[in-house]
Amino acid sequence: MASIDMPLEKLRKYKPILTGKKDFSLFWKNTINEARKYPVNPELKLVKDSPFKYMEAYDLTFAGFNGDKIKGWYLLPKFVKKEKLPVVVIYHGYSGGRGQIADYSQWILLGCAVAVMDTRGQGGATGNMLGYSNPSVGGWMTKGILDKNEYYYRAVYTDAVRILDFVFEQPEIDKTCVAITGGSQGGGITIAAAGLDKRITIAIPIIPFLCHFKRAVEISPNGPYVEVAEYIKRYPHYIDKVYDTLSYFDGMNFAANIKARSLWSVTLWDDICPPSTVFAAYNNVKTKKEIRVYPYNKHEGIPWFDAEKFRVIAQCFKLKNNNH
């Protein structure tokens, strides 16, 4: 099959040495524990002007990293009579945000509750609220990049776990039927959240970003990885420190800790999230997993995979319900 990167047979075996440091797990344990000192403190405001007859929509605010107020949506299907609802938690692509409640109507038709997380400081309704001791280049990839404690994605990944804390507190949710998903940056966040939270039922990273940073920066000519390359170009004496920080946020280091079932997608003409970076993470997952390969697609939405995503989640939740 065609690929801008490695041949598919090589990609399926590609398993670079993990870059996680000895304190990787401790760093994240301490980070999440520190965040959980703040009550998740959800604020739910009913969207009264919603045109959707069969959706109960709430403007959500919850406490994320450092107790910061993070925005999102919490949506419930009105027509489902089950005692408990399955739920899908959604993370967004680079520069995206929670969008409009209309964007999630398919999940409501599937009979799922939906929780949507704004990615702080990007294109949603949430500010950044973080301070940095060093300069950055471009968008969000290099904010705080010289210190793992200040790095932007430390807060983002923590926010991703905190919205799960919110979901698991909701009395209407079936806690054995919790899915997480997202595309590109949202896929990378999905991998991190699944590696950090063992309560997940199924994780679906779609053409995920934020994996195998060093290779991605070296070979990707487009997209956010270029921001890191530009930073190193401008500050070459920081190259080792940059990659040391990024090792704490690399999807391939989280992948080995995933306990949930997972379904992944990858495209072989993707020059933003090159396929080798996706397989570097996927090949380290030890639990039940599947990957869908699209040989001639670039970094784009794939309707065929969307259909597969809905089908697999419906089957997964049906199987769980049959065991009740």
C-alpha positions as CSV (number, residue, x, y, z in Angstrom):
1,M,0.0,0.0,0.0
2,A,1.1,3.5,-0.7
3,S,2.5,5.6,2.2
4,I,4.4,8.8,2.5
5,D,6.2,7.3,5.5
6,M,7.0,3.6,5.8
7,P,5.5,0.6,4.0
8,L,2.5,-0.8,5.9
9,E,4.1,-4.1,6.7
10,K,6.9,-2.1,8.4
11,L,4.5,0.2,10.2
12,R,2.7,-2.8,11.7
13,K,5.9,-3.9,13.4
14,Y,7.3,-0.4,14.2
15,K,7.9,-0.2,17.9
16,P,10.6,2.4,18.8
17,I,12.1,2.5,22.3
18,L,9.8,4.3,24.6
19,T,11.0,7.7,25.9
20,G,9.2,7.8,29.2
21,K,11.5,8.6,32.1
22,K,11.6,6.6,35.4
23,D,9.3,9.2,37.1
24,F,6.8,9.2,34.3
25,S,4.1,7.4,36.2
26,L,4.8,9.2,39.4
27,F,4.7,12.6,37.7
28,W,1.2,11.9,36.4
29,K,0.0,10.3,39.6
30,N,1.0,13.4,41.5
31,T,-0.5,15.7,38.8
32,I,-3.9,14.0,38.9
33,N,-3.9,13.7,42.7
34,E,-3.1,17.4,43.0
35,A,-6.0,18.3,40.6
36,R,-8.4,16.1,42.5
37,K,-7.8,18.2,45.7
38,Y,-10.3,20.6,44.0
39,P,-13.9,19.4,43.9
40,V,-15.0,18.9,40.3
41,N,-17.7,21.4,41.2
42,P,-19.9,21.1,38.0
43,E,-22.1,23.9,37.0
44,L,-24.9,22.8,34.6
45,K,-27.1,25.4,32.9
46,L,-30.0,24.1,30.8
47,V,-29.9,25.4,27.2
48,K,-33.5,26.7,27.1
49,D,-33.5,27.7,23.4
50,S,-32.3,24.3,22.1
51,P,-34.3,23.3,18.9
52,F,-33.7,19.6,19.6
53,K,-36.9,17.9,20.9
54,Y,-35.2,14.7,22.1
55,M,-32.0,16.2,23.6
56,E,-31.6,17.7,27.1
57,A,-28.7,20.1,26.7
58,Y,-26.6,21.7,29.4
59,D,-23.8,24.3,29.3
60,L,-21.2,22.6,31.4
61,T,-18.4,24.2,33.6
62,F,-16.2,22.0,35.7
63,A,-12.9,22.3,37.6
64,G,-9.9,21.1,35.6
65,F,-6.1,21.5,36.2
66,N,-5.4,23.8,39.2
67,G,-9.2,24.2,39.7
68,D,-9.5,26.2,36.6
69,K,-13.0,26.5,35.1
70,I,-13.3,24.5,31.9
71,K,-16.3,24.8,29.6
72,G,-18.0,22.0,27.8
73,W,-21.4,20.5,27.0
74,Y,-23.4,17.8,28.8
75,L,-26.1,16.3,26.6
76,L,-28.7,13.6,27.4
77,P,-31.2,11.8,25.2
78,K,-34.8,12.3,26.3
79,F,-36.3,9.3,24.5
80,V,-34.2,6.6,26.3
81,K,-36.1,4.8,29.0
82,K,-33.2,2.8,30.4
83,E,-32.3,3.3,34.1
84,K,-28.7,4.2,33.2
85,L,-27.1,5.7,30.1
86,P,-23.9,4.9,28.2
87,V,-21.8,8.0,27.7
88,V,-19.3,9.3,25.1
89,V,-16.7,11.9,26.1
90,I,-15.3,13.9,23.3
91,Y,-12.0,15.8,22.9
92,H,-11.2,18.2,20.1
93,G,-8.7,18.8,17.4
94,Y,-6.0,21.5,17.4
95,S,-7.5,25.0,17.6
96,G,-11.0,23.5,18.1
97,G,-13.5,23.7,20.9
98,R,-16.8,22.4,22.1
99,G,-18.6,23.7,19.1
100,Q,-22.4,23.7,18.9
101,I,-24.8,21.1,20.5
102,A,-26.0,20.3,17.0
103,D,-22.5,18.7,16.3
104,Y,-23.4,15.8,18.6
105,S,-26.9,14.8,17.5
106,Q,-25.6,11.5,16.1
107,W,-24.6,10.4,19.6
108,I,-27.9,11.3,21.0
109,L,-29.6,9.2,18.3
110,L,-27.4,6.3,19.3
111,G,-28.9,6.6,22.8
112,C,-25.8,7.9,24.5
113,A,-25.2,10.8,26.9
114,V,-22.4,13.1,25.7
115,A,-19.8,15.1,27.6
116,V,-17.7,17.5,25.5
117,M,-14.5,19.2,26.7
118,D,-13.2,22.5,25.6
119,T,-9.5,22.5,25.0
120,R,-8.3,25.4,27.1
121,G,-7.2,28.5,25.3
122,Q,-8.1,27.2,21.9
123,G,-11.2,27.7,19.8
124,G,-13.9,27.2,22.4
125,A,-15.3,29.1,25.3
126,T,-12.4,28.5,27.8
127,G,-9.4,30.7,28.4
128,N,-5.9,29.4,29.0
129,M,-5.3,30.7,32.6
130,L,-1.7,29.4,32.6
131,G,1.5,31.3,33.0
132,Y,4.9,30.4,31.5
133,S,8.4,31.2,32.4
134,N,9.9,30.9,28.9
135,P,9.1,32.1,25.4
136,S,7.1,30.1,22.9
137,V,6.7,29.9,19.1
138,G,3.4,29.6,17.1
139,G,0.3,28.1,18.8
140,W,0.2,25.9,21.9
141,M,2.9,23.2,21.2
142,T,5.8,25.1,22.7
143,K,4.0,26.9,25.6
144,G,6.0,25.9,28.8
145,I,8.1,23.5,26.8
146,L,11.2,23.8,28.9
147,D,9.6,22.6,32.1
148,K,7.3,19.5,32.3
149,N,5.5,21.2,35.2
150,E,4.6,24.2,33.1
151,Y,4.0,22.5,29.8
152,Y,0.6,23.3,28.2
153,Y,-0.5,19.7,27.8
154,R,0.0,18.9,31.4
155,A,-3.1,21.0,32.0
156,V,-5.0,19.7,29.0
157,Y,-4.5,16.0,29.8
158,T,-5.5,16.7,33.4
159,D,-8.6,18.5,32.2
160,A,-9.4,15.4,30.2
161,V,-9.3,13.2,33.3
162,R,-11.3,15.7,35.3
163,I,-14.2,15.7,32.8
164,L,-14.2,11.9,33.3
165,D,-14.4,12.5,37.1
166,F,-17.5,14.6,36.3
167,V,-19.0,11.9,34.2
168,F,-18.5,9.2,36.8
169,E,-20.2,11.3,39.4
170,Q,-23.5,11.5,37.4
171,P,-26.2,9.2,38.7
172,E,-27.8,8.6,35.3
173,I,-24.6,7.2,33.8
174,D,-23.8,3.5,33.4
175,K,-20.2,3.5,34.7
176,T,-19.5,0.2,32.8
177,C,-20.3,2.0,29.4
178,V,-17.9,4.9,29.1
179,A,-16.3,5.7,25.7
180,I,-13.8,8.4,24.9
181,T,-12.9,9.7,21.5
182,G,-11.5,12.5,19.4
183,G,-9.6,13.2,16.2
184,S,-6.1,14.5,15.7
185,Q,-5.3,16.5,18.9
186,G,-8.5,14.9,20.3
187,G,-7.1,11.5,19.4
188,G,-3.9,12.3,21.3
189,I,-5.8,13.5,24.3
190,T,-7.9,10.3,24.1
191,I,-4.7,8.2,24.3
192,A,-3.5,10.1,27.3
193,A,-6.8,10.0,29.1
194,A,-7.1,6.2,28.5
195,G,-3.6,5.7,29.8
196,L,-4.3,7.8,32.9
197,D,-7.8,6.6,33.8
198,K,-8.5,2.8,34.1
199,R,-12.3,3.2,34.3
200,I,-12.7,3.7,30.6
201,T,-14.6,1.0,28.6
202,I,-13.5,1.8,25.1
203,A,-11.1,4.4,23.6
204,I,-11.3,5.6,20.0
205,P,-8.3,7.7,18.9
206,I,-8.9,9.0,15.4
207,I,-5.7,9.8,13.3
208,P,-4.1,10.8,16.6
209,F,-1.7,13.7,17.1
210,L,0.8,14.0,20.1
211,C,2.6,10.7,19.5
212,H,6.3,9.8,18.9
213,F,7.2,13.5,19.1
214,K,10.8,13.2,18.0
215,R,10.1,11.4,14.7
216,A,7.0,13.6,14.1
217,V,9.1,16.8,14.4
218,E,11.8,15.4,12.2
219,I,9.6,14.3,9.3
220,S,6.3,16.2,9.4
221,P,6.3,19.2,7.0
222,N,2.9,20.6,8.0
223,G,0.8,21.2,11.1
224,P,1.6,21.8,14.7
225,Y,4.7,19.7,15.0
226,V,6.4,22.4,12.9
227,E,6.0,24.7,15.8
228,V,8.4,22.5,17.8
229,A,10.9,22.4,14.9
230,E,10.8,26.2,14.7
231,Y,11.4,26.5,18.4
232,I,14.5,24.3,18.2
233,K,15.6,26.2,15.1
234,R,15.4,29.4,17.1
235,Y,16.8,27.9,20.4
236,P,19.1,25.0,19.3
237,H,20.7,24.9,22.7
238,Y,17.4,23.7,24.2
239,I,16.9,20.7,22.0
240,D,17.6,18.1,24.7
241,K,15.4,19.9,27.2
242,V,12.6,20.1,24.7
243,Y,12.5,16.4,24.0
244,D,12.9,15.6,27.7
245,T,9.8,17.7,28.5
246,L,7.8,16.1,25.5
247,S,8.6,12.6,26.7
248,Y,6.1,13.2,29.6
249,F,3.3,13.9,27.1
250,D,4.0,11.4,24.3
251,G,1.1,9.2,23.3
252,M,3.4,6.1,22.9
253,N,4.3,6.3,26.5
254,F,0.7,6.5,27.6
255,A,-0.4,3.7,25.2
256,A,1.4,1.0,27.2
257,N,-0.8,1.8,30.2
258,I,-4.2,1.7,28.4
259,K,-6.5,-0.9,30.0
260,A,-9.6,-0.3,27.9
261,R,-10.5,-1.8,24.6
262,S,-9.5,0.5,21.7
263,L,-10.3,1.2,18.1
264,W,-7.9,3.4,16.1
265,S,-7.7,5.0,12.7
266,V,-4.7,5.9,10.6
267,T,-4.2,7.4,7.1
268,L,-1.0,6.6,5.1
269,W,-0.8,9.9,3.3
270,D,-1.0,11.9,6.5
271,D,1.8,14.5,6.5
272,I,0.5,16.2,9.7
273,C,0.4,13.1,11.9
274,P,2.6,10.7,10.0
275,P,1.5,7.1,10.1
276,S,4.7,5.8,11.9
277,T,3.9,8.1,14.8
278,V,0.4,6.6,15.1
279,F,1.7,3.0,14.9
280,A,4.5,3.8,17.4
281,A,1.7,4.3,20.0
282,Y,-0.8,1.7,18.7
283,N,1.9,-1.1,18.7
284,N,2.5,-0.5,22.4
285,V,-1.1,-1.1,23.5
286,K,-1.3,-4.4,25.3
287,T,-5.1,-4.8,25.6
288,K,-7.7,-5.7,23.0
289,K,-7.3,-3.3,20.0
290,E,-8.0,-2.8,16.3
291,I,-6.8,-0.3,13.8
292,R,-8.4,0.8,10.6
293,V,-6.0,1.8,7.8
294,Y,-6.9,4.2,5.0
295,P,-4.1,4.1,2.4
296,Y,-4.9,7.1,0.3
297,N,-6.3,9.5,2.8
298,K,-4.5,12.5,4.3
299,H,-5.2,14.2,7.6
300,E,-9.0,14.4,7.2
301,G,-12.3,13.2,8.4
302,I,-13.3,9.8,7.0
303,P,-17.0,9.0,6.9
304,W,-16.4,5.3,6.6
305,F,-14.6,5.4,10.0
306,D,-17.3,7.5,11.5
307,A,-19.8,4.8,10.6
308,E,-17.5,2.1,12.1
309,K,-17.0,4.1,15.3
310,F,-20.7,4.3,15.9
311,R,-21.2,0.6,15.1
312,V,-18.4,-0.5,17.4
313,I,-19.5,1.6,20.3
314,A,-23.1,0.4,19.9
315,Q,-21.9,-3.2,19.9
316,C,-19.6,-2.6,22.8
317,F,-22.4,-1.1,25.0
318,K,-24.9,-3.7,23.9
319,L,-22.5,-6.5,25.0
320,K,-22.0,-4.8,28.3
321,N,-25.7,-4.4,28.8
322,N,-26.3,-8.1,28.0
323,N,-24.1,-8.9,30.9
324,H,-26.1,-7.0,33.4
